[in-house]
Every structure is written in C-alpha cells, then in structure tokens.
C-alpha cells in the first residue's frame, strides 16, 4: 500500500502549529500553588488515569465513539470529539445543551413513545444511524440521486461513507446500497463531502474529499461503473487517486469539499475548494481538462479575514431577470454569482451576491459590508441548517438546494432512538428579482403532492388574542398565511411620538421571544402546541418602528418553550426580512414532527428548527393563531393542509419498481 506522506508537500508533513502554539498546560503547574501531600496527589492521579483509561477503552471498543478524554481544572472529564480530531466541524450535541445551562444537569428521561414520535414523516433520513452533509445530488435518466455522509455503525458521527438514495420527485425515496466506502488509504478515515459534474458527453465525474490513513485531507475522483444503469448503483474510484493534495501553506486538515466544476471561457473545467490561512477563510481555485491533473491558480476565488475555515463552499450563477435556475457554467451580463461557505467555527451557512471574473477566477461581493461569513452577512437559513449544497436540475430548469438539519437534543438521546439528523425539504433557489439583494428559497412544488384535507380561515385578531385552530392533530402540516395590520393601527402607531422607536435595537435572538409585547407584534402561529400551551413553538412576525418612523419587519421562531426536556437547545431564531411597498406579510410553515421549516415573505428569510415536545405529541399536538401586539389588530387569511407521509423505503427491486410507477 502506498504511503500518503510521499504525496504531501513538506509544509503539510510538519507538525500542526495549532498543537505547538504554547497553549498546552504546564506540566509543572502544580508546583506554582500550594503543595499537596504526595500520597493524595498520587491517589488522585491514579484515579483520574484509571477513569480516562476506562472511558477510552469503552469508546475505542465501540468503534464509533473514539474521543480523547481530558480533564478540566475542576476535575470534570470532557472529550475532544472524533470529528474535531479528524479536522471537521463539531458534530456532537452534548456540549451544546450543557453550555445552555448547568453542565452537570441530568439528561431528560425520554421514553420510547416520545422518541418514536420525533421521526419525521416526509423528510429524507436514513432508516437508522447518523447522517450529515448532502453530497453530489444530480438528476440522471429519469431519477434524482441523493448521496449523503453516513455512519452505518452508529447514531453518532464517525466511520463516514456515502449513503445513496433515488427518487422520481425529490419527495418519495428508495434507499440504495452504499455508493462509496472507506476502503483505500486515501479515504481510510472517511469518504467525505463531494460534488458531481456532468461532462459534455453526458458522463459523470464525482470529486470528493478523502481523509487518508494519516488524517490528511485529499481530493479524489470517482465515476459510475455503468452509465447505462439509471440507478448508478456501482462507483469506481480512479486508480491514480488522490488527484489533489494540500498545497504549500495549507495545513493537512484544512483542505476539503470540492465544488461542482464549471466551464471557463478557455474551455477548461474549474473547481474551488474551501480552506483557511490562519483565521482567513479562503476558496482555492483549480483548473483541469481531465479531472485527473490540475493547475492551481495563483489567485483565490475569494477570502474574508477572521471567518475561520470555509467548509462546503458552493459557487453558482443566478439570473438577474428570470425566475429560473441556471447551469453552473452559465455566465454573462444578466448573471450574478453566489459564493456560499459553511463556517466551521459557527456551523452557519453564509452567502453573498457578487460578480465573477472568468479571466483570473476571482469574485467580489456587491456589498462588502455583508461579505461571506461576517456577522452581518446573509444566510440561507437563520435556524438549524448547515453544509448545504445546490445542483442544477436540468429536468425542470431549476436550481435545488439541499441542507443538513442536525439535532438539537443530546447525543445520548440520539443513541437511544437509534438515529440522528435529517435533510430539509429540497428548495428552489433564485435571485430575488424584486430586491436584487437577496436569494429567495421555496420548497419544491412536489411537496404539495402530500397535501391531504385542507381548511381555509379568515380572521380578524385583536391585540392580546389567542385562537385555537381546529385542524385536528397538528404534527404534519403545511400552512400558508397572509397577514395585514389594520391601517388604523398603523396610522396610530406611526403618528404617536410616544411609541418608542425600537427597530434599531430589536433582535429575534436577544429580545425575549414571542412573549415580549410591542406595539405591532409579535403575531403568527404557535405550532406543536399543547392544549395548555405549556409546550409550543411560535413562528411569528414582529414589526418595529424605527427612528426615522419607518417600519422594519422581523421574522422569528421561538423554540424556548418547545419542550420540557432540559437536554435540548431551545433558541430563538430569526432576522429582519424585506417587505416592499404594497406587500402583505406572508409566511409558510412545514411541520413534520421534530422539524419546523418556516419561510417568510415568499422565502426571503427562512428558519429551520428542531423541536422535541414531551406532551405536544401525537393527537395532543395543536395549532394556535396569536396576536401578542399591544396596539395592533391584524387580519389573517390562511390555509392549513394535513400532510401525508412520504414513501421512503429500504432497497429492493420491488421498491424501485413501485417508485418508478409514481
């Protein structure tokens, strides 16, 4: 077996400076303080060593939980996750919920009925175990293909291979055998994220990141064994892999996630790969003619200081004039280009709109104040949504966005229920041709095929009102709503100097959630709500008056009261959303058990939440309309559909035949 070291530049073989920056603890630190009795010190040391050895033995034996154990100054044990050790984003959830309160809090006692209810009915997820990033989505010979990061051995991150499923409509799926497994030295520690490219002759190449037997991130080439097979069941790895290794100046764990390739004006193929230099997030650029040999450009596609490692970079064109998707290679005067990067430090997907220069492979943002990854920049989603990837659907002339929706509960709960993570409903993504300053995302039309019975409502709701909406069980819903603040209420607020201007200070995340009342909000729906409202997840608008007496609208989701469970992260999500003159306030909400996806103003702002009720489940899940404003009366016109379950089945020839008939 070949050694990966011989392929690496000298700089990549050197000791990781992050491990030698002088931050390691002083081995003689004990001598700086009060001396302890030697016997006591030996006893404590031996005890800690024994605990560490025991934990490590269990984790290693499991094969999917090999974390390094360390001890804090107070003697409590913590672990460095396997994901972090491998050089990718933190994947576990335990530290998240512990940081949200007392880290010594005992986890909630989940029962099987609660955990069974959490599994979704029409969102894509494997039959069991762990899933994360979407990989290489494409449409081929009548089938949509979806590949994804998958651990076949446990409900936690590790042992990553490529899962594979096919669909006729992006809603109903059949799981296929694993597409690629970690069976070569260049992907021995994981078959990580990658992208598909269609060549001119209709053939397909797949570039993906492999984590080598030395945990070095390299890029590899694979292709279908049989292009006549519409299911693309078998994949072949190029015998000359890896095709790219970290270049000089890039650390061995900072080189991952190649994009779909696009054609340059010179007829070459071009890709970009995420990385960082110190704290500057960057996107490296390579040209190729055969996907086997590459030329690295001296320029970067883009870089932004103080944003950290860029993962899962995406780059694609959007039309300035037409509401349709574009092939990745399209360029011209009526085109803008999107750069999206997933921020390793924050697990947030940021994007910016800008101009691409084909001659030197660079891109600049239209507005540098909202550049990729900075705190003010745009996001695909203001909730739980990460490692996203788009693809051009040549079948229907649209660009489709997939996003990984992780869990917000504890890792122990995931292990107990036997699965972790799902994918959001695929979304179409286009430039907002009305504003020209943001993208618009919307669930693919095919999800409407799941709509069952519907009810239509028209209501006027006064300040401080709460109305139960009679739709029966509310665990699987599609809600489309329009809201309008009565003109009399608006005129009163705008003309009253005593009403405080709060638009400049208001924040969904920091302003107290849906219980804090203002003159013109909040108002919206409480989904997955218990009859007593002891558990509920409000999705709402909040309209605030600015110092210039103009109104600013915010779109929020408040999960702070979504569950009695204490081992759950329950934030308030949201952002401001553009509302143009003459527009009503609109929202759409997809509710599917433990996921709530909300789309404000036609998809200008999107919020995905994971919620874990303990009482508002099964028939006890209800829907309420509320208006918590102090002074505003609103009118609400909305439709509510019960949603059917999707057909998502394990692999069999009969299942494929059944799906092909739909």
JOURPE-V55947 format. One line per field, one symbol per residue. phi: phi as a letter, one per 30 degrees, with the letter a starting at -180 (. if undefined). A space follows every 50 residues. Layout:
BEGIN
phi: ???
END
This chain:
BEGIN
phi: .dcdedccdeddddddddcbcidddddcedddcddceddddddddddddd ddddddddddddibbdcdcbbddcjddbbcddddddjbeecdcedddddd addcddddcdcdddddddddcbcdaddaicbbedbhdacbhibdcbcadb cdcacbdkhdbcdabbacbibcbbdceedbbdbbddbdckccdabcbddd didbbbcbdccddcicdbcbcbaddbdddddhdcbcdedcddcbbedejc ddcbaaiddedbdcddiccbbbbdaabhccdbbdbbcacbicbbcdddcc eabbdicidcchdbbadbddbccadbedddbkdcbcbcccbcdedchbcc bbcacccddbicbbddbddbdejddcddbebcbcaahdbcbdcddbibcc ccbdcddbcddddddddiaaiacdeebdbbddddcibadbcaeeeddddd dcdbbcbbbcbdeicbbdcdbidcdbbbcbbbbbdeedddddddccdddd dbddcdbedccjidddcbdbldalbcchcdedidbabdcacbcbdcddic cbccbbbccdcdaddccbdbdcckadbdbdejdddbbbbccbhdbbcbbc hijdbbbcbcbbdccdbhdddbbbcbbcddbccbcbbacbcdcddddbbd dadddddddddd
END
